[in-house]
Each structure stands twice: as C-alpha cells, then as structure tokens.
C-alpha cells in the first residue's frame, strides 16, 4: 500500500476511534450529535472518494462494478448530508415521514447490481451491456416496491407507525437479499476477489446489525445521534474506506471459470419474474380489506404504470438478446463453413502429399527409358531414311522430348525445395520458350505469333523454373492445337494492376465431337499441377479458360517488383490478339 493510502486509512480509523471515545464519555447533547453527524459525513465522503479512482483506472465491467460501488456510497452520503443539515444546521429532528428515506433505501440497489455483474468472472462486453439494462430494471423494481408498500402511508393516508413498520420490513428484505448475494459471490470467487467479497459481507452484516440495534433503541426512545448505538453504523462506514484502499482487484480472476449459460438463463428468468410479480402485488393490494380504499386505488394505478415501464424494458432486453442470438448464429455458421473448408484443405493436402510421393518415384523410374528412347530417336534421325521415315522419326523425338519435359516438371514439383530467386524479365523468358518450341511448331505445321509489352518491370523468381513453366504451357497449347486442327498460337504479355501477365491463346477451335477438347485438357492437367506448384512458390497464379469463341486461354500472373502504367490494362486477351498485329 502506498504512503498516501496508509495516511488516508489511518485518518479514517482515527475518526472512528475518536467517535467511539466521544460516545463513551460525552453525555447526550447537541455538540455530540453535531460531531457524530459530521464524522459520518466525512467517513462516507472518504469511502466514495476511495472507490472513485478504482473506477477511473479500470475498464469494461470492472469499471462499471467500481462505479456502482461509488454510486452506492454516494447515495448513502447524500442521505447523511440531509440528516446532518436537519440536525446540525436546522437543529431539528429528522421528520418521521421523511421523503429522503427513499435515498437510503435505494443506496443498496447499486450494490446488488454490482454483484449481479460478477466482475470476477471473465465475460464479454455484450454481457456488460445487458448488465446495465438489468441494473435499470432492478432499480425500477425496487423503487416500485418502495412506492407500493411504504409511500402510501406517507402521502395517500399518512400513518407514522404503518410507515415505519413497512419501511423497516422492506429495508430488511433488501439487506437480506444483498447478504445472500454476497455469500454466493464469496463462495464462488477466488484470491483477491474472495477477500473483497468477504470484506463487503462483513461491512453489510455490521450495517444490518446497526440498523436492527438502532430500531430497537428508537422503539424504547433510547436512541440519539452519537450514542453507543451508532458505533456499528460508523464502523461500517469506515470499513468502506478500508475495502477500497486495500483492494487490488482491477481485472477478472485469471483462474476463474467463464460465465456459464445457466447464470445468464437465471438472470433472464429473474427479469421475467420481476414483471410477472406485478399482477400478484396488484391482487394483494385489492384483496386486503384492512387497507383504505384510497391506498388500494393508488397501488393499482402504480402497478399498471410500473407494468408498462418494466414491460418496455424487458422488451428492449429481449430485443438485445435476439440481436445477439442472430450474431452468434451467424458466427457459428461462419465457423462451421471455415471448419468445412479447413477439413477440405487438409484432405487435399494429404492427397497432394501422397500424389507428390507417387509422382516423384514414378518420374525417376520413367527417366531411364525416356533417355534411352531419346538417344535411339536421335540415332535413328542420323541414319539414312526416306522422307516419310524421317518425318516419323522426328515426330518420335518430338514426343519423347515433350514427355521428358513433363517428367522434369513432375520431379521439380515433387521436390518442393526452395530455390534462390533473382530479378527476371518475363518477356525474355517467354521469347526463350518460344524459340525452344519453334522447331516443334515447324514440324507440326503450326505458327506462333507474339506481342510483348514494352517497359515491363521485372519479377522475382527462379529463371529455370519459370522457363520450365513457359515451356510446359506452350507444349500444352500446341498439343491442343494439334489435336483439334488449329494452326496459330498467340503469345502476349502485359502489366495488370501490379502483376506481370503472360497469356497463351489458341485460335478459335472447331467444336469437337464426344468431348475431345476436355479430354485434351485433362491430359495436360498433370503438367499444370507442376506449374501450379512452381507459381505458388513464386506468389503467382495460373488460370485456364475455354472462351466462348472456342479458343483456349492460358494466363500466368506474377507480382512485379515495381509498378509501371499499362496502356492495355482494360482490354481483354481476345480483343488484344484480334485488334493488334502480332509479330
């Protein structure tokens, strides 16, 4: 505890000790009454001031908890200031039918609301918002009880004995409810919170005992301000300062269980019970023949007004609960959908891992016979053959090399090993791939037209792997042209929103019979899987599209190092090759 807090607590204890000594040695007098009232005002001011910093440096429900504690002390202080003003400045006894008694009665309600928040249990801000509405409903219900039972004997049909009797009964019931709530919180809390609730329980028990003792003394005309009967009351007042200065709880307990659904259900039930209790009080008011008719009519009208006000508050609370339920249902649906996507990704990853192992092993086994076939085809081309035989041997070598390129792609895909990357010009890669593919095109009677954008920024990547992607895509597109009677392949590049884009477009193909085009695309899907793996490692993407005019578009996008304006960004790929000449 810091030095200022020790001095503060020492001053409160000193005021309590001085008042006890004065009550023991001084006779009944105005000076003793004034001294006692002033000391009580100072102690309640000290308690209110001690709780205020706790509220200011806390957050969320904890701030609301300490604010309600300070509000309770503030209500009590207001009532004590009125008492002091009447007895000390006006030098009169407090009237028996006192309007300010409602302030004393209501000062316990913020304590109940603070306990209902259960700040020692972690909860969300939505629970705090509902808790504030519950507090409003609670204070309206207790105010209704006070006006229903006590005030008719004060204003409708003034009757001092009935007023005092009903006030004491209602006030005692309120304190019993508060003590029960403190016991429940004391049992369910841990650590510093348990000590806090124990201190509040001791303070409330002391205050309740002082009220009972004072009422007993008033009935025997033995009570006066500053008497020995005030010692338990003043002790409870000083206890508030001790609780505020000694507490060290500014957050929920770390080992506390989260708020249970059962508690929230019972809070809602209590709200409904408070509303449903109004007709019972109305029936009780009408069924008591001893009570004057004016009081019965007053209570009936009050019950109708309270039913309307509390009904509106319960409606607002239910509306808030409905909105929260819809939000939770939406979050649950989103979580369920995310879980489904995650399961699908995990399953796909497991399949991909299995396929990767299988492909890696199969590709290595295929390399040896492919190398042998490539060597024999080259030997065959070097022998004397007829023109027809030369063409067939060239086609054999062409397809063997295509197969060897595919196997190399599969091996690279299966390794999934990171490779060093450097700035690469995508146009240069595309031109190299076109030159390497040119002999194959000439043998097949195909034509490649190119149009590369000028001033293209470079990309970061591995040139060998990206060249492999370009070769694979060109081989796939040429295979599609060969299978479907096409003759022209268009290769272009552009800059689109920070991405360097390579586009490979076949000329419009005749509609195949029996789904041959989709079959051709399926044949190339294995090589595309390897391309997907390489581009994913380069933070790029690849897409394949069958256009409406029968052409097939392959599109590769890779992030550029720096941005440059693209004059043709808004044009579609088909429009580019149709509207502009290709080299």
C-alpha positions, 0 to 999 in steps of 0.5 A: 500500500502506498504512503498516501493510502496508509495516511488516508486509512489511518485518518479514517480509523482515527475518526472512528476511534475518536467517535467511539471515545466521544460516545463513551464519555460525552453525555447526550447533547447537541455538540455530540450529535453535531460531531457524530453527524459530521464524522459520518459525513466525512467517513462516507465522503472518504469511502466514495472518494476511495472507490472513485479512482478504482473506477477511473483506472479500470475498464469494461465491467470492472469499471462499471462494478467500481462505479456502482460501488461509488454510486452506492456510497454516494447515495448513502452520503447524500442521505447523511448530508440531509440528516446532518443539515436537519440536525446540525444546521436546522437543529431539528429532528429528522421528520418521521415521514421523511421523503429522503428515506427513499435515498437510503433505501435505494443506496443498496440497489447499486450494490446488488447490481454490482454483484449481479455483474460478477466482475470476477468472472471473465465475460464479454462486453455484450454481457456488460451491456445487458448488465446495465439494462438489468441494473435499470430494471432492478432499480425500477423494481425496487423503487416500485416496491418502495412506492407500493408498500411504504409511500402510501402511508406517507402521502395517500393516508399518512400513518407514522407507525404503518410507515415505519413498520413497512419501511423497516420490513422492506429495508430488511428484505433488501439487506437480506437479499444483498447478504445472500448475494454476497455469500454466493459471490464469496463462495464462488470467487477466488484470491483477491476477489474472495477477500473483497467479497468477504470484506463487503459481507462483513461491512453489510452484516455490521450495517444490518446489525446497526440498523436492527440495534438502532430500531430497537433503541428508537422503539424504547426512545433510547436512541440519539445521534452519537450514542453507543448505538451508532458505533456499528453504523460508523464502523461500517462506514469506515470499513468502506474506506478500508475495502477500497484502499486495500483492494487490488482487484482491477481485472477478472480472476485469471483462474476463474471459470467463464460465465456459464449459460445457466447464470445468464438463463437465471438472470433472464428468468429473474427479469421475467419474474420481476414483471410477472410479480406485478399482477400478484402485488396488484391482487394483494393490494385489492384483496386486503380489506384492512387497507383504505380504499384510497391506498388500494386505488393508488397501488393499482394505478402504480402497478399498471404504470410500473407494468408498462415501464418494466414491460418496455424494458424487458422488451428492449432486453429481449430485443438485445438478446435476439440481436445477439442470438442472430450474431452468434448464429451467424458466427457459428455458421461462419465457423462451421463453413471455415471448419468445412473448408479447413477439413477440405484443405487438409484432405487435399493436402494429404492427397497432394502429399501422397500424389507428390510421393507417387509422382516423384518415384514414378518420374525417376523410374520413367527417366531411364527409358525416356533417355534411352528412347531419346538417344535411339530417336536421335540415332535413328534421325542420323541414319539414312531414311526416306522422307516419310521415315524421317518425318516419323522419326522426328515426330518420335523425338518430338514426343519423347522430348515433350514427355521428358519435359513433363517428367522434369516438371513432375520431379521439380514439383515433387521436390518442393525445395526452395530455390534462390530467386533473382530479378527476371524479365518475363518477356525474355523468358517467354521469347526463350520458350518460344524459340525452344518450341519453334522447331516443334511448331515447324514440324507440326505445321503450326505458327506462333505469333507474339506481342510483348509489352514494352517497359515491363518491370521485372519479377522475382523468381527462379529463371529455370523454373519459370522457363520450365513453366513457359515451356510446359504451357506452350507444349500444352497449347500446341498439343491442343492445337494439334489435336483439334486442327488449329494452326496459330498460337498467340503469345502476349504479355502485359502489366495488370494492376501490379502483376506481370501477365503472360497469356497463351491463346489458341485460335478459335477451335472447331467444336469437337465431337464426344468431348475431345477438347476436355479430354485434351485438357485433362491430359495436360492437367498433370503438367499444370499441377507442376506449374501450379506448384512452381507459381505458388512458390513464386506468389503467382497464379495460373488460370485456364479458360475455354472462351466462348469463341472456342479458343483456349486461354492460358494466363500466368500472373506474377507480382512485379517488383515495381509498378509501371502504367499499362496502356492495355490494362482494360482490354481483354486477351481476345480483343488484344490478339484480334485488334493488334498485329502480332509479330 
